[in-house]
Amino acid sequence: MQASNPKPMKPYLINAVLDYCRDTGTSPYVMVAVDHACQVPMEYVRDDRIVFDVTDEAVNRLVVTDEALSFQARFGESNDIFDVYVPLNRIIAVTPLECPQFALHFEVTESVIAEKPQEVTTNTPPVRRPMRVK
């Protein structure tokens, strides 16, 4: 048993709501608190939040991993395809639209800013262009 570092339960809970919605014919919606780590269509973000309809008809390639929820969807009048990526720590709630009493609410935490690796400086000479000999 992995007592020191248990597997996260959040992706299982999200998938449970998605399965419930598929089985009952209800519409799963996901509310997200948008930050720098989210890849979402920013023109639809209001008050740093966005809500997605994640029904099978609305999205393509829906995947819930231990770290994130991702899918493809069409947005706007031009129906441009957008690859959405939302870290699980930014999901506020998952709910069947028709049954809000079954909504699951989650604590939102800050996303960690990935530090850029420091460039290693070496004392190698710069690359020289070859010279043309006449």
C-alpha positions as YAML, in Angstrom:
chain: A
units: angstrom
residues:
- id: 1
  name: MET
  ca: [0.00, 0.00, 0.00]
- id: 2
  name: GLN
  ca: [1.27, 3.49, -0.86]
- id: 3
  name: ALA
  ca: [0.57, 5.22, 2.45]
- id: 4
  name: SER
  ca: [3.25, 7.88, 2.06]
- id: 5
  name: ASN
  ca: [2.17, 9.08, -1.41]
- id: 6
  name: PRO
  ca: [-1.37, 7.93, -2.22]
- id: 7
  name: LYS
  ca: [-2.77, 8.14, -5.73]
- id: 8
  name: PRO
  ca: [-4.96, 11.26, -6.12]
- id: 9
  name: MET
  ca: [-8.72, 10.69, -5.83]
- id: 10
  name: LYS
  ca: [-9.82, 13.79, -7.77]
- id: 11
  name: PRO
  ca: [-9.55, 12.26, -11.28]
- id: 12
  name: TYR
  ca: [-11.67, 9.31, -10.14]
- id: 13
  name: LEU
  ca: [-14.35, 11.63, -8.76]
- id: 14
  name: ILE
  ca: [-14.41, 13.66, -11.98]
- id: 15
  name: ASN
  ca: [-14.69, 10.48, -14.05]
- id: 16
  name: ALA
  ca: [-17.51, 9.27, -11.77]
- id: 17
  name: VAL
  ca: [-19.55, 12.40, -12.54]
- id: 18
  name: LEU
  ca: [-18.82, 12.02, -16.27]
- id: 19
  name: ASP
  ca: [-19.95, 8.37, -16.15]
- id: 20
  name: TYR
  ca: [-23.08, 9.31, -14.20]
- id: 21
  name: CYS
  ca: [-23.94, 11.90, -16.83]
- id: 22
  name: ARG
  ca: [-23.43, 9.44, -19.69]
- id: 23
  name: ASP
  ca: [-25.61, 6.84, -17.94]
- id: 24
  name: THR
  ca: [-28.43, 9.27, -17.10]
- id: 25
  name: GLY
  ca: [-28.35, 11.41, -20.24]
- id: 26
  name: THR
  ca: [-27.46, 14.58, -18.31]
- id: 27
  name: SER
  ca: [-24.91, 17.20, -19.36]
- id: 28
  name: PRO
  ca: [-21.59, 17.34, -17.46]
- id: 29
  name: TYR
  ca: [-20.25, 20.84, -16.91]
- id: 30
  name: VAL
  ca: [-16.84, 21.77, -15.51]
- id: 31
  name: MET
  ca: [-16.11, 25.15, -13.86]
- id: 32
  name: VAL
  ca: [-12.48, 26.26, -13.92]
- id: 33
  name: ALA
  ca: [-10.55, 28.99, -12.12]
- id: 34
  name: VAL
  ca: [-8.24, 30.15, -14.90]
- id: 35
  name: ASP
  ca: [-4.59, 30.93, -14.24]
- id: 36
  name: HIS
  ca: [-1.29, 30.87, -16.15]
- id: 37
  name: ALA
  ca: [-1.22, 27.06, -16.25]
- id: 38
  name: CYS
  ca: [-4.58, 26.74, -18.04]
- id: 39
  name: GLN
  ca: [-4.80, 26.56, -21.81]
- id: 40
  name: VAL
  ca: [-8.32, 27.83, -22.53]
- id: 41
  name: PRO
  ca: [-9.89, 30.23, -25.05]
- id: 42
  name: MET
  ca: [-9.32, 33.47, -23.11]
- id: 43
  name: GLU
  ca: [-12.06, 35.40, -24.91]
- id: 44
  name: TYR
  ca: [-14.63, 33.29, -23.00]
- id: 45
  name: VAL
  ca: [-13.08, 33.78, -19.55]
- id: 46
  name: ARG
  ca: [-15.14, 35.97, -17.20]
- id: 47
  name: ASP
  ca: [-13.87, 36.99, -13.75]
- id: 48
  name: ASP
  ca: [-10.99, 34.51, -14.14]
- id: 49
  name: ARG
  ca: [-13.47, 31.64, -14.60]
- id: 50
  name: ILE
  ca: [-14.74, 29.58, -17.48]
- id: 51
  name: VAL
  ca: [-17.38, 26.85, -17.71]
- id: 52
  name: PHE
  ca: [-17.17, 23.99, -20.19]
- id: 53
  name: ASP
  ca: [-19.88, 21.67, -21.48]
- id: 54
  name: VAL
  ca: [-17.96, 18.39, -21.68]
- id: 55
  name: THR
  ca: [-20.68, 16.19, -23.18]
- id: 56
  name: ASP
  ca: [-19.50, 13.64, -25.71]
- id: 57
  name: GLU
  ca: [-21.18, 15.74, -28.42]
- id: 58
  name: ALA
  ca: [-19.39, 18.94, -27.38]
- id: 59
  name: VAL
  ca: [-15.81, 17.72, -26.96]
- id: 60
  name: ASN
  ca: [-13.34, 15.38, -28.61]
- id: 61
  name: ARG
  ca: [-10.51, 13.40, -27.01]
- id: 62
  name: LEU
  ca: [-11.60, 14.05, -23.42]
- id: 63
  name: VAL
  ca: [-8.93, 12.74, -21.06]
- id: 64
  name: VAL
  ca: [-8.71, 12.97, -17.28]
- id: 65
  name: THR
  ca: [-5.28, 12.14, -15.87]
- id: 66
  name: ASP
  ca: [-3.84, 12.47, -12.37]
- id: 67
  name: GLU
  ca: [-2.61, 15.95, -13.33]
- id: 68
  name: ALA
  ca: [-5.08, 17.48, -15.77]
- id: 69
  name: LEU
  ca: [-8.27, 17.45, -17.81]
- id: 70
  name: SER
  ca: [-7.79, 17.94, -21.53]
- id: 71
  name: PHE
  ca: [-9.95, 17.87, -24.64]
- id: 72
  name: GLN
  ca: [-10.58, 19.46, -28.01]
- id: 73
  name: ALA
  ca: [-13.63, 21.62, -28.67]
- id: 74
  name: ARG
  ca: [-14.93, 24.14, -31.17]
- id: 75
  name: PHE
  ca: [-15.49, 27.71, -30.03]
- id: 76
  name: GLY
  ca: [-16.99, 30.81, -31.54]
- id: 77
  name: GLU
  ca: [-18.83, 31.51, -34.75]
- id: 78
  name: SER
  ca: [-15.85, 30.38, -36.82]
- id: 79
  name: ASN
  ca: [-15.88, 26.98, -35.05]
- id: 80
  name: ASP
  ca: [-12.13, 27.04, -34.54]
- id: 81
  name: ILE
  ca: [-10.80, 23.90, -32.86]
- id: 82
  name: PHE
  ca: [-9.06, 24.63, -29.56]
- id: 83
  name: ASP
  ca: [-6.98, 22.24, -27.45]
- id: 84
  name: VAL
  ca: [-8.06, 22.81, -23.84]
- id: 85
  name: TYR
  ca: [-5.76, 21.89, -20.96]
- id: 86
  name: VAL
  ca: [-6.76, 22.44, -17.33]
- id: 87
  name: PRO
  ca: [-4.66, 21.28, -14.37]
- id: 88
  name: LEU
  ca: [-6.89, 19.45, -11.87]
- id: 89
  name: ASN
  ca: [-5.93, 21.89, -9.12]
- id: 90
  name: ARG
  ca: [-7.81, 24.62, -11.05]
- id: 91
  name: ILE
  ca: [-11.16, 22.78, -11.32]
- id: 92
  name: ILE
  ca: [-13.76, 24.40, -9.08]
- id: 93
  name: ALA
  ca: [-16.66, 22.03, -9.72]
- id: 94
  name: VAL
  ca: [-17.99, 19.24, -11.90]
- id: 95
  name: THR
  ca: [-21.75, 18.94, -12.14]
- id: 96
  name: PRO
  ca: [-24.57, 17.42, -14.13]
- id: 97
  name: LEU
  ca: [-26.30, 20.56, -15.45]
- id: 98
  name: GLU
  ca: [-29.77, 19.13, -14.86]
- id: 99
  name: CYS
  ca: [-28.96, 17.94, -11.31]
- id: 100
  name: PRO
  ca: [-26.96, 20.67, -9.55]
- id: 101
  name: GLN
  ca: [-27.52, 18.94, -6.19]
- id: 102
  name: PHE
  ca: [-25.03, 16.29, -7.37]
- id: 103
  name: ALA
  ca: [-22.26, 18.83, -8.05]
- id: 104
  name: LEU
  ca: [-18.81, 18.03, -6.73]
- id: 105
  name: HIS
  ca: [-16.88, 21.08, -5.52]
- id: 106
  name: PHE
  ca: [-13.12, 21.07, -5.12]
- id: 107
  name: GLU
  ca: [-10.54, 23.22, -3.41]
- id: 108
  name: VAL
  ca: [-8.64, 25.34, -5.91]
- id: 109
  name: THR
  ca: [-4.92, 25.69, -5.33]
- id: 110
  name: GLU
  ca: [-2.27, 27.80, -7.00]
- id: 111
  name: SER
  ca: [-0.42, 26.31, -9.92]
- id: 112
  name: VAL
  ca: [3.29, 25.95, -9.51]
- id: 113
  name: ILE
  ca: [5.28, 28.05, -11.92]
- id: 114
  name: ALA
  ca: [7.76, 25.80, -13.60]
- id: 115
  name: GLU
  ca: [11.21, 27.24, -13.23]
- id: 116
  name: LYS
  ca: [13.20, 27.59, -16.39]
- id: 117
  name: PRO
  ca: [16.41, 25.60, -16.25]
- id: 118
  name: GLN
  ca: [19.42, 27.82, -15.86]
- id: 119
  name: GLU
  ca: [21.60, 28.01, -18.90]
- id: 120
  name: VAL
  ca: [24.88, 26.27, -18.43]
- id: 121
  name: THR
  ca: [27.78, 28.46, -19.40]
- id: 122
  name: THR
  ca: [30.79, 26.75, -20.81]
- id: 123
  name: ASN
  ca: [34.07, 28.06, -22.10]
- id: 124
  name: THR
  ca: [33.68, 26.60, -25.56]
- id: 125
  name: PRO
  ca: [34.52, 28.92, -28.42]
- id: 126
  name: PRO
  ca: [31.65, 30.19, -30.56]
- id: 127
  name: VAL
  ca: [30.79, 28.30, -33.70]
- id: 128
  name: ARG
  ca: [32.49, 29.80, -36.73]
- id: 129
  name: ARG
  ca: [31.04, 29.89, -40.19]
- id: 130
  name: PRO
  ca: [33.08, 28.05, -42.78]
- id: 131
  name: MET
  ca: [35.09, 30.29, -45.01]
- id: 132
  name: ARG
  ca: [35.11, 30.00, -48.76]
- id: 133
  name: VAL
  ca: [38.57, 29.61, -50.16]
- id: 134
  name: LYS
  ca: [39.19, 31.02, -53.63]
...
